[in-house]
Amino acid sequence: MNRPPAVYQDADKIPFPVFSSPTACRRSPHLFSHDRLTTPTAQADTEQAKRLCAGCPIAASCLKWALAHPSETRVGVWAGTTTRQRAHLRRRLAGRLGTRWVSVIAHRDQRRQPHATRVARSTQAKSAA
């Protein structure tokens, strides 16, 4: 089985997600940090962490970051996914987008950024009027 590289090319172009208020993983890190699901407590915590991620406003950004940084996300729940699920997603992305899938996603995000900024400015202008 092929292991993902410790660092993908262009992984630095996918920034670590930040949010203005503390997210569930920051408030209750013990729920998100289990290495193995061999105990009932670890299983229950992991399921609760997944549910909390489902409602997180930065889950999509968190998932991109976690997928692009495998050496930093070897343990625990990131964006509602386990280590095994992230490995599976990386393989699927590589199969669909090629071995440089991180670069492809980073490029797509950069192209979308100007549009998102325009939409936000337009919404703010309408609110101010």
Protein Blocks (a to p, Z undefined) as FASTA:
>chain_A
ZZddfbdghklmmccdddfbdcfklmmmmlmmcfbfcbfklmmmmmmmmmmmmmpcklmm
mmmmmmmmmmlmmgcjeehiafklmmmmmmmmmmmnojklmmmmmmmmmmmmmmmmmmmm
mmmmmmmZZ
